[in-house]
């Protein structure tokens, strides 16, 4: 007779989402040996092969994919029951992986992380700032903050906040050069920017919005490397205003003429959106970004 327990299914879900025993063990705060034994026990109890083992890790079989749907419904109901019994959203637990652009991630860590840890003390947060789009379908990330909305099914995007960018230089750099009074004068100055073929979102392609003829002399996939070059007095650069305002030596160039507006979007897989924990975290991020939205815009805009 097939044997199934909710405890075993938690191990199964962790491996299904992480794809590797070591990552699943970290989420469950146990050893990879224990995880392996529990998966073997579950497969033996069901007399089904749930995973294919290969050098890349554990991949779900067709039986495993069917079980994921059932196990996630059970997980959702277990979380709902716990919330109903305790009335406390802080009871939500487990590992949550969120991917963000590094600029937004720095703002999140500074402004939102204290509140997040207070509201969700049992959630272990992994913040990914790799300059690329993480795969939500392969569960490389549970949630993503993106610069562009996704229109592809089965994903869902919601705009969470607008932010502004301007051209910046240091006071010393600008004081040592002829005043910049028109956008055409920017062509006489070196710029930092992104590497064109490594721009992972259309929202980062903004030098053309400043002037179509600007060609950066220093390129980096990191906004903070570009920031360092500007602060060293080597060039000008387009920066989010919420980053630049931390540095007294930076001055906006032609702010009444050049202010670029962009948006951040919260993106998730449709299945994730239905989960109680992820939905609670999404609501937290959306609410907090509305509270902090003035920090991402220069007021007044001119």
N, C-alpha and C positions, 0 to 999 in steps of 0.2 A: 504494500500500500504506500502511495506517495506521501511524503512527510514534508510539511512546510511550516516555518515559524516566521513571525514578523522580525525577530532578531536577525535571522539569517538573511532576510530580504534587505535589511539595512546595509549589510556587507555587500550584497549583490548590487544594490543601487550605487554604492560608492565606487565599485570597480567599473560598473557600466558607464558612469559619468567621467571617471578619471582615466580609465583605459590602462592603468598601471597599478600594480599592487602597492608600490611604495607610496604613491600619491594618495591612494585610497586609505592606506594605513595612517598616513598623516592626518587625513580628515577625521578618521575614527579614533585617533589618538591611541593606536595600538601598533603591533608589529606586522610586517608584511607576511611573516610566517603564519600568524593567526588569521589574517585575511585569506591567505591561500587555503588554509584548512577549512575555513567556514564555507568558501566557495565549493571546495571539493565535497564537503558534506551536503551542501544544498543540491548539487548536481546528482550525487548518489541517492539522496532522499527522493528526488523527483524522477530519477532514472532518465535524465535529459542532459544533453550537452548545451550549456548556456553560453560558453565562450570558446572562441578559437584562440589558442595560445600561439604567439609568433614573436619574433625578435622585437617588434614595435610595441608589444604589450598584449592586452586582452581585447579581442573584438567580439561583439555580440553575434551569436548565431541567430537564425530565424526564430528559434524557440526563445532565446534570450530577449530579442526585441519585443516579442509578444508579452513576456513576463514584465518588462520594464513598464509598459502601460498600466498593468495591474498593480505593480508595486508602487508606482508613483501615486496612483489613486489611494492606495492604502496609506502611504506616507502623508498625503494631504489630509486624509480623515484623521490620522493620528495627531497631526499638528492642530487640526481644528478642535479635536476633543480636548487636547491639552489647553488650548486657549480658552475654550468654553469653561473648563473646570477652574482654571486659575484666573481668567480675565486679564492676563498679563502678557502683552506682546513680547516682553523681554524673555519669555520662556522659549522663543524660537532659538534653535541651535543648529550647529553644524558648520561646515566650511562653505563659504561663499566667495566665488571668484568674479571680480569685476574688472573689465578692461576699460582704460581711459587714455585719452591723449595726455602727454606728460604735463602740459601746462594746466589742464583742468585737474589732473591728479594732485598737483602741488596745492591748488586752491582747496580741493576736497580735504586733503590731509590737514591743512591749516585751519579751515573754517567749519568743516562738517564732521570730521573724524571724531572729535571729542563728543559731540552729540550722538553720533552713531554708536560709539562704544558704550555710552551711558544707556541708550535705548535698547541695544541688542548685545548685552554683555556675554551671551552664550554663543554668538556667531563669530567664528574665526574668519576674518576678512583677508583675502589675498587680492592686492591691488596690482594689476598688470599695466605697465606703461610702455610696452613694446610698440614701436612706430609701425604698426601693421594692424589689419583687421583680424581679430581673433575669430575662430570658427565657433559660432554659437551652436551649430548643428552637431559638432563633435564634442561639445561641452568643454572646449578650451576656456570658455568664460560663461558664466551664468547670465550676466548682464553686461552691456557695453554702453558707454557714453561715446557717441560718435559726432562727427562734424557734419554729417549728411544723413538724412533719413533713408531708410531702406524701403524699397517698394516690392521687394521679393517676398513671396510667400514661402514659408510660414512664419515670417518675422513681423514684429510690431515695433513701430517707432513713435515716440511722443516728444515734441519739443519741450525742453525744460527751462531754457533761458536764452536770451540774446546776450551777446557781448561785443565789445568794440575793440578795434585795433587802430594804431596810428604809427606813423614813421617817427622813430626816435634817434637822437644822437646825444652825446654828452655835452655838457655846457662848455667844456674846454674845447672839444672838437669844433662845435659850432662857432665858438668865439674866435677860433684861429682861421676860419674860412669866410669868404665873402657871403653875406647874408643870403639865405634862400627865400626868394619872394614869389616864385612861381613853380609849378610842378616840373617845368622844363629844366630848371636849375638843378634838380635832383640828378640829372644825367651826368653832371660834373663830379659826382661823389661816388665812392665805392659803397656797395651794398652787401649785406649778408642775406642769405635766403636758403630755401630748401633745395635739396637735390631733385631736379625735375622728375627723373624716372623712379624716384623713391617716394614721391608724394602719394600717400595712401588714401587721401580724401580730397575731393574737389575744394572743400572749404579751406584747405591750406594753400591753394594756388591763388595768392592775392597780390603778388608784385605787379601783375598786369593791371590790377585795379588802381594801383598807384600811378604807374606810367607804363605804357606798353613797350617802351624801349629799354627799360631797366634790365641789366644783365648782372647778376650778383658776382662778385669776385671771390667771395667765400661762401661755401655751401655746406650745410650740415643737416642731417635728419633730426637733430635735437634743437629745440627752441632755446634751451639753456646754453648750448654752445654758441648760438647766434647772439644771445644776450651777452655772453662773456666777450665776444669780439667787439660789440658796440661799446661796452663799458671800458674796454681797453683803448678806446679812441681810434679804432682802426677803420670804422665804417659807420654807415647808417643801417637801420633795420626796421622792419615792421614787427611790432610786438603787441600782444594783448595789453590793453590799458591796465588790467588788474595785476599783471606782472610788473609792468614798468613803474607803477606808482610806488613800489617798494624801494625804489632807488632814487635818491634825491639828485644824483648827478645826471639823470636822464631828462631830456626836454623834448616835448612833441614838436615836430616840424610841420608847418602849415596846418595846424589843427582845424582851422575854420574851413579848409578846402579838402583835407584828406582825413576822413574817418570811415573806416571799413566796418560794416556790421556783419556779424556771423551768428550762428546759433549752435547750441549743443542739444543733442537728441539722446534720449534714453531708449535703447534698443534691446529687445529680448526675443527669444524663440516663443512662439505662440503657446507651446506647452508650459514653458516656464512662467508665463504671465498668469496662468491659472493657479500657481502654487501659492499657498498662504504666506510663506516666509518671504519669497521673492517679491510678492505683491506688496507686502509691508515695507520692504526695503525701497522699492520703487516709489511708494508714496512718501517715504521719508525724504528721499533725494529730491523729488519734485517740490515738496513743501519747503524744504530748506533752501533750495535754489531761488524760490520766489522771495523768501525772507532776505536772501543775500544778493538779489539781482542788482541792486544799486551799486554794489562793489565791482561789478563787471562792466559798468558803463561810466564814461567820464561825464560828469554833470557840471555845467551844461555841455552839450555836445559841441558847441562852437567855442 
